[in-house]
Amino acid sequence: MSFERWSASWESVPLSEAVKRYDIGKASDDHVEDLEDLFEEEPEYFFVHQGDLTVDGSLSIGNDPGLAEDTVYVIDGDLTVDGPMRFLNGDVYTPLYVTGSVTARHLMCLLDSNLFIGGSLTVGGLLMTEFSDMGMLAVHGAATAGAWFEAGDRGEVVFLGDVKAPRVRVSEADVLLPEFLDGDIEDAADKLWAAALEGRPLLRP
């Protein structure tokens, strides 16, 4: 599961040029002060997709150590996912910065993922955040979702615009169908993603 296999149209932009065009500090609401906060050393370049990007179906992205080179990924435009979207990093902090808006059927940001959205976020169903200390979601525009399931209190979730998404904690997660809460709450993300891929409902009517 890596970014490179997601799209063939990434452009390598040298770091000296990329940092002028794409301010990651601003994108992260100043939570990332320096790229070395995310990587052991600054990357040589950003991978950039110029223009809007539409994904037909589901989208699962993320990196594990050694799977792909650590860098910053930028979509210079809007990202539209016709199905559910999952962003899952494990022990690496590869960020995705969408300068425009993001639309998805469901959106799950998990563990060490860092998603920065310059425009609005529109989620038709479930927005789930379950972060480690280094995980983050920052949305600069309005955010809308059927429900926001905040499965933990680590990491950072920043909404700089209006939010229209009922916020649900683990202790009050009866907005989810009961099948997803049987057993350990740590299994909920896997169960929810499997159901989302199959097109099954996640939220109670």
Disulfide bonds with the S-S distance in Angstrom:
none
